[in-house]
Amino acid sequence: MSRINGRTIVLLILAVVLYVSAFFTAPEPMDYEAVLPFSTSIFFDALFGATTLSYILSVVFLILIAASVYSFNLMFTTGINYLLPVLYLFLVLYNPRVIFFSPLHIVALLLLWSLVFSARYRNFVQNLSANYLSFFLFGAASLFYPPMLWIFPLVILLNIRASEEKPKYVFTSLLGMLTPLVMAGAICYIFGGSNLLNGLGTSFWSSMSAFGRHAFDFSAVEIASGLFLTGFVFISLFHLLSNINRYKIVHSITSIRILSFALLTTLVFAVFLTDNRDPYGVVLLVPISLILFEYLSSPKNNKGATIFYVVISSLAIISRIIVLVR
C-alpha cells in the first residue's frame, strides 16, 4: 500500500495555489471553435466560456481525469500511488487557462479510457467488445478534436500483430470509430436536415485540414520550465526503455502503449497547434505524467525526483508571481 507522503501533500497544496492564482492570471478561455467542429451557439458559449458552469465542469473533468490516471496506473503499471494523480493535476494547472472548461478536457478523458480498453483487450482475454469500446471512445474524442482521425491507422496497428482474429479486430475497430461519427451526423440530420449535416461535414474537414495555424508566445520562465520538463521526460523515457524487460508482462506491454499514445498525441498537436496558451497539456500530460512517474517513483532515483519536484515547483511559482506583479 502506498501512503500519502510529504511530497503528495506539498504538491497538492501547490496545485491548489496554482488553481486559485489562475483566476488572476488566465487571460481568457480558449477559442473552442478552433478545435470543435460545431456551430457557435449560446449553449457552447456557456459551456466553454468564462462562466460558472465552465469553471465547475473544468474541476469535475480534471478530477475525473486524475482519478482515471490513478486507476490506469493501478490496473496496468506501477500500482497504488497517490502522488501520480496529484502530479498530473499540478502539471496541468501550470497553464492557467485550464480553469476554463474546453473540448480538450473531454478529449483527454475519452482518450484515456480508450487507452484503458485497448490495454485490457491486449493484456487479458482478447474480448472484441473491449476493442470496440476502445475505438468507440477514440471516435467520440475525434468529434471534439477531428485531427485525431489522422492517426487512426496507426492506432489500429498497436494491437493488430497480437490479435488472434485480425479480420474481426479490424472490423470492430472500424465499427467502433465510425459509430459516434455516424450518430453525430444522424442527430444533425434529424434536427437540422441536410443543411446542418453538410455544415458539420464542412466544419469537420476544415478542422482536420487546418495545418500551420501556429501562434507561439512564450515567456522566459515558460521556456525554462518547458526545457526542464522535456529533459526529464527524456530521462524518464531512457529509464523506462532500459527497464522494460524487467517489468511484468502486463506492465511492459502497457508501457509500449503509453509511449505510443504520447508520441501520436504529440505529433497531432505539433501539426495542428493553434495557440500554445490553450490547455493542450490536459491531453498530452496524461501519458507524460505516466512516463515521468516510472522514473520518479523508483527508489533508486530519489535524488533525481527531489530535484525535479523542487525545480518544477519553483518555476511554476515564479511564473505565477511574474504575471501577478505585472
N, C-alpha and C positions, 0 to 999 in steps of 0.2 A: 504494500500500500504506500502511496506517495502522500506525504504530509504537505500541508500548506506552509511552506518555509518562508524565511525572511524576504527572499528575492521576490516571491509571488506577491507578498503584501506590499512591498515597496513599489513594485512595478504596477500593481493595481492602483495604488494611490496616485502615482504619476499619470496613469491613464485617465483617471478621474480629473486630475488637474488639466490635462490636455483637452479633455472634453469640455470642461467649463470655460476654459480660456478660448476655445474655438468660437464661442458665441461673440467674442470681442474681436476676433481676427479673421473669421471667414467672410470674404467679401460678398459672395452671392452664391446661390445654387448653381449647379452645372446646367448647361443648356441641354435638357434631356432630348430635344428634337435632333441633336447631333448623333444620337445613338438609337433612339426609339422610332421605329418606322410607323408611327400612328399619327393621325392628325391632331393638331393642337385643340384642347378643349378645356373648359373650366375645371373638369374633374382632374385632369393631369396637372394643371397648374396648382391645384390644391394639394395634390399628391406629392409633387416633386419640387414645389416652390418653398419659399421661406414662411411656412405655415406651421401651426402647432401639430397638425396631423403629420406633416413631413418629419418633424423632429421626433415624434413618438414612434413612427414607423422605422426611422433610421435606428433608434435604440433597440427596438424589438428585433430587427433583422440582424444587427451586429451581434446581439446576444445569441440569436439562433445560429448564426454562422460560427461564432466562437464555440458554442456548445457542440455543434456538428464537427468542428475540427477536433475537439476533445474526444468525441465519440469515435471518429475515424481513427485517431491515434490509439484509442483503447482497443478497437477491433482488430487492427492490422499491423501496427508498428511497435512503438516503444512502451505501450501500456499506460497505466494510470499516472498522470502528472498534471496537476492543476496549473502549473506555470505556463504550459503551452497556450491555452486559450487566452490567458492574460497577455502573453507576449504578442499574440495576433492582434488583440484589441489595442495594445499600446502602439504597435507599428502602424496600424490603420489610422489611429487618431492623430498621428503625426500630421496628416493632411486635414486642416480644419474644415474643409468643405464636406467632409464625410458626415457631418452632423445633419446635413440635408439628405433626405431620402432620395434615391436615384435609381434608374433602371439597373445600374451596376450592382446594387445591393441584391436585387432579385437574381441577377445572373450568377453572382457568387454562390448563393445558397443552392440554386438549381445545379450548377456545375459540380459543386462539392458532392451533392448526393448522387449525381450522375457517376462521379468517380467511385463513390461507395458501392453502387450496384455493379459497376464494371469490375471492381476488385472482388466483389462477392461472387460474380459469375466465374472469374478466372481462378480464384483461390479455393473455392469449395465445390460442391456439386454443380456442374455446369447446367443450371436451370435457365432455360431460354427466356423465362419471364423476367429474370433479373437483368438479362441483356436488353430486353425490350424496354424495361423501366429506365435503364441507363441512357439509352438513346432517346427515349421519350423526354426525359429531363433535359438532355442536350438540345433537342429540338425546341423545347419550351424556352430554354435560355437564349436560343438564337432568335426567338421572337423579340426579345428585348435588346439583343445585340447581334444583328444579322451577319456581320463579318465572321462570326464563329463558324458559319456554314462552310467557309473555305477550307477549314481543317478537318471537315467530316471524313474525307477519305483516309486521312492519317489516323484519325481516332479509331476507325474500323480496324486498321492494321494492328492495334495494340493487342487484340485478343485472337485474331484470326489464325495465327500459327498454332496456338494451343487449343483451338476449338476442335472438338471431336466431330461436330457436324457442321462443316463450313457453309454449305448452301443455306441451312436453316439459320445459322448465325448471321449471314449477310442479309437474309430476308427479314429477320426480326430487327436487325439494326436499321435497315431502310424503313421498315414499317414504323418503328418507334420514333425515328426522327421526323418522318412525314406527318404522323398523326396530329401533333399540336399545330403544325403549319396548316394542314387541311381544316382543322377545327376553327382556327382563327379566320381563314378565308370564308368558311361556311357562315360563321357569325356575322362577318362583314356583309356578306351577300343577303342574309336574312333581314338584317336591319337597315342596310343601305343600298341594296341592289348591286347591279354590275358597276355603277359609278364608284361606290365605296370600295368594292373589291379591286377594281382597276387602280384606284388611288393607293390602296395598300400595296399592291404589286409594284407600282412605280416607286413608292417611298422605300420599299424593301430593297429594291435593286439600287436605288440611289445611295442608301446606306452601305450596301455591300461593295459598291464601286467607288466610294469616295476616298481615293488614295491621296496621300500627301497633304492632308489638312492639318499640318503640324503648327502649333503655336507654343513655343517654348519661352518660359520666363522663370529662371532660377536665380535665387539669391546665393550669396557665397556660402552661407551656412547650409542651405539645401544641397548645394553641390558637394560640400564636405561630407554631409550625412549620407548622401546617395553613394558616394565613392566608398565610404566606410562600410556601409551595408552591403554593397556589391562585393567588396573584398571579402567580407565574412561569408557571404553566400558561396563564393568560390572555394573558400577554405572548407566550408561545410560540405560542398559537393565532393571535394577531394576526400574528405573523411568518410563520406557515405560510400563512395565508389571503392575505396580501398578496404572497406569493411563489409561490403555487401555479401560476399561469400561466407561470412561468419554468422550472418543473421539466420534466423529460422526461415524456412521456405516461404511462408506467407509474408513475412516481413520483407524478405528480399524481392519477391515478385511485386509487391505493392510499392516498394521504393522506386522501382523502374517506372511504374505508372505515375508516381508523384513527379519524378523528373520529366517525364513526357508531358504531363499536364503543365508544368512550369514552362517548359520550352515552347509548347504550342501557344499558350496564352500570351507569353512574352512576344512571340512572333506576330500574333494578330494585333496586339496593342501597339507594337513598334510601327506597323504599317498604317494602322487606322487611327492612331492617337490624334485627338483634336486639340486638347489643351492639357498640359501637364498639371494644371491646378485641379483638374477633375479627379474624383476618387477612384481611379483605375486600380489603386492598390487594394481596394476591398476585395477584388477578384484575385489579383496577382499574388497578394500576400498569403493566400490560402496555401498554395504549395510551398512558397518561400519560407513561411513560418515552420512548416513541417520539415523542410530541408535543414533550416538553421537549427532546429531543435535536436536533430540527430547528432549534431556536433556539441551543442550547448548542454545537452543532458548527460553527456558522457563524463563520468567521474575523472577520467584522465585529462579532460580539457577544462578543469575547474578554473584555472588561471585565465585561460582564453575567454571563458564565459564571463568572468568578472570584468575583464577589460571591455568586452562587448557591451554589457549592461551599463557600465559606468559611462563609457563614451557616448553611446547612442542616446542615453537618458540626458546627458549634459547637452548634447547638440539639440535635442528636442526642446529642452527648456530654454536654451539660448535663442533658438528660432522664435519661440513664442514671445520672449521678452523684447526682442528687437522689433517685432511687429507692434507690440503693445505700446512701446515708448515713442513710436513714430508719431 
